Amino acid sequence: MIAEEQPVPTSAIPRTAVSPVHGRLALVGIGVAVVIAADLHLRLSTQVSPVWQTLSEYVYGRLGDRSAAPLFGTMCLALALGSLALLAGLVRARRSPAVVVLLGVWCAGLTVCATVPVDPDGQARTFDGQLHNVAALTAFLALPTAALLLTRRGQLTCPWEQRRTAIRCLALGSFASVAVVLGGFVLTLLTDPTQQEVTLGLFERLLFTVDLALLLTMVRPLLAVSRKA
């Protein structure tokens, strides 16, 4: 007599990580960027105000007899490479092409910020400086947009679905921070820069922190096990 097969419980379905190699590479890149950012804040605290001056202005700091520009560039490139690893993981997981393109825009924007310096505070605006600003703004808009598209409803088997609420809340927080920074920047352009009323540096650092948290939340499913569809 042939024994009747019993249905396999859902909990017994094999689970697999989405793309652990890409996840680990992403964490390394993001981690290096965080360490360098902390180092710049600590060692240049007397030269660059974390309240009034933006992160990009660390390129004009001095570390002894050396410029801090290479260190700032390394920070941006490390974050770009970590994000590129996340992008590769998304491609492997066959996520929406729009998400991949937007994350690519984020990586490209970081690369431009690493290689093209912002204009010095109080000096005439140049093409390079404006290119830096446009690249930064584009990148800061592309990342949360990618996060929102990644977590659209109706994708129950999507590994990012379990973190949908956290990712979307961080994305909205990123948009809000961008709005404040952009509004403050426009206000500074229209008024006397010496009478700056919006703490651009503080809000940009808030934006940077939110985006780091957003990236880490997006990376987590690459490492975590998820039920095969």
C-alpha positions in Angstrom: 0.0 0.0 0.0 1.4 3.4 -1.1 1.6 5.9 1.8 -0.2 9.1 1.0 2.2 12.1 0.8 1.7 14.7 3.5 1.7 18.4 2.5 4.9 20.1 3.4 4.3 22.8 6.1 5.0 26.4 4.9 7.6 26.8 7.6 9.5 23.9 6.2 10.0 25.5 2.8 13.7 26.0 2.2 14.9 29.6 2.7 17.8 31.3 1.1 19.5 34.6 1.3 18.8 36.9 -1.6 22.4 37.8 -2.3 24.7 37.6 0.7 27.9 38.5 -1.1 26.4 41.7 -2.4 24.9 42.4 1.0 28.2 42.1 2.7 30.0 44.3 0.1 27.3 46.9 0.6 27.8 46.9 4.4 31.6 47.3 3.9 31.2 50.3 1.7 28.6 51.9 3.9 30.7 51.2 7.0 33.8 52.7 5.5 31.8 55.8 4.6 30.5 56.1 8.1 33.9 55.8 9.7 35.4 58.4 7.4 32.5 60.8 8.0 33.0 60.4 11.8 36.7 61.1 11.4 36.1 64.2 9.4 33.6 65.5 11.9 36.0 64.9 14.8 39.2 66.2 13.3 37.8 69.2 11.4 35.3 70.3 14.1 37.1 73.6 14.5 37.3 74.3 10.8 34.0 73.2 9.4 30.8 73.9 11.4 28.5 70.8 11.5 25.6 73.2 12.1 26.1 75.8 9.4 28.4 74.3 6.8 27.6 71.4 4.5 29.4 68.1 4.3 30.9 69.0 0.9 32.8 71.8 2.5 35.1 69.3 4.2 37.1 69.4 0.9 38.5 72.7 2.1 39.6 71.5 5.5 43.2 70.9 6.4 44.6 67.8 8.2 48.0 69.1 9.3 49.8 70.0 6.0 47.4 67.9 3.9 44.1 68.7 2.3 41.0 66.8 3.6 39.6 66.6 0.0 41.0 63.1 -0.8 39.4 61.8 2.4 36.1 63.3 1.6 36.3 61.9 -1.9 37.0 58.5 -0.5 34.0 58.7 1.7 31.7 59.5 -1.2 33.3 56.7 -3.4 33.0 54.2 -0.6 29.3 55.0 -0.2 28.9 54.8 -4.0 30.6 51.4 -4.2 28.5 50.1 -1.3 25.4 51.3 -3.0 26.6 49.7 -6.3 26.8 46.4 -4.4 23.2 46.9 -3.3 22.2 47.7 -6.9 23.9 44.4 -8.1 21.9 42.6 -5.4 18.7 44.1 -6.7 19.5 43.1 -10.2 20.1 39.5 -9.0 16.8 39.6 -7.2 15.2 40.8 -10.5 13.7 44.0 -9.0 12.1 46.7 -11.2 14.4 48.3 -13.8 13.2 51.7 -12.6 14.6 51.0 -9.1 17.9 49.8 -10.5 18.2 53.0 -12.7 17.4 55.3 -9.8 19.9 53.6 -7.6 22.4 54.0 -10.4 21.7 57.7 -10.5 22.4 57.8 -6.7 25.7 56.1 -7.3 26.6 58.4 -10.2 25.7 61.5 -8.1 27.9 60.4 -5.3 30.8 59.9 -7.7 30.4 63.4 -9.1 30.4 64.8 -5.6 33.6 62.9 -4.9 35.4 64.2 -7.9 34.0 67.7 -8.4 34.3 70.1 -5.4 31.6 72.5 -4.2 32.3 76.2 -4.5 34.0 77.7 -1.4 31.6 79.5 0.9 31.2 83.1 0.0 33.0 82.9 -3.3 31.6 83.3 -6.9 29.7 80.3 -8.2 31.4 78.2 -10.9 30.3 75.6 -13.3 32.0 72.9 -11.3 30.4 74.0 -8.1 26.9 74.1 -9.7 27.5 70.6 -11.2 28.4 69.4 -7.7 25.1 70.9 -6.3 23.0 69.4 -9.1 24.6 66.0 -8.7 24.0 66.0 -4.9 20.4 67.1 -5.3 19.7 64.5 -8.0 21.3 61.8 -5.9 19.3 62.7 -2.7 16.1 62.6 -4.7 16.8 59.4 -6.6 17.5 57.3 -3.5 14.2 57.7 -1.7 12.3 57.4 -5.0 14.0 54.1 -5.6 13.1 53.0 -2.1 9.4 53.8 -2.6 9.3 52.0 -5.9 11.0 49.0 -4.4 8.3 48.6 -1.8 5.2 49.1 -3.8 2.1 47.1 -2.7 1.2 43.9 -4.5 4.6 42.2 -4.2 4.0 39.7 -1.5 6.9 37.5 -2.4 9.3 40.4 -2.5 12.1 40.0 0.1 11.7 43.8 0.9 8.0 43.5 1.7 8.6 42.7 5.4 10.5 46.0 5.8 8.1 48.0 3.7 6.9 50.3 6.5 10.4 51.1 7.7 11.8 51.7 4.2 8.9 53.9 3.2 9.0 55.9 6.4 12.7 56.5 6.0 12.2 57.5 2.3 9.6 60.0 3.3 11.9 61.4 6.0 14.6 61.7 3.3 12.3 63.7 1.1 11.3 66.0 4.0 15.0 66.6 4.8 15.8 67.3 1.1 12.9 69.9 1.1 14.3 71.7 4.1 17.9 71.7 2.8 16.8 72.9 -0.7 14.5 75.5 0.8 17.4 76.8 3.0 19.7 76.8 0.1 17.3 78.9 -2.0 16.7 81.2 0.9 20.5 81.7 1.2 20.7 82.6 -2.5 17.9 85.1 -2.2 19.2 86.8 0.9 22.5 87.8 2.4 24.5 84.7 3.0 26.1 86.3 6.1 22.6 86.4 7.6 21.9 82.7 7.1 18.8 81.6 9.2 18.5 78.0 8.2 21.1 75.6 9.6 21.9 73.9 6.3 24.8 71.9 7.8 22.6 70.4 10.5 19.8 69.5 8.2 22.1 68.0 5.6 23.7 65.8 8.2 20.2 64.7 9.3 19.5 63.9 5.6 22.8 62.0 5.4 21.9 60.0 8.5 18.4 59.2 7.3 19.8 58.0 3.9 22.4 55.8 5.6 19.6 54.2 7.7 17.6 53.8 4.5 20.4 52.1 2.7 21.1 49.7 5.6 17.4 48.8 5.7 17.4 48.1 2.0 20.5 46.0 2.3 19.2 43.8 5.1 17.0 41.6 2.8 20.1 40.7 0.8 21.5 39.0 3.9 18.4 37.8 5.6 16.8 34.5 4.5 13.6 34.8 2.6 11.1 32.1 1.5 11.6 31.0 -2.1 8.6 32.0 -4.3 
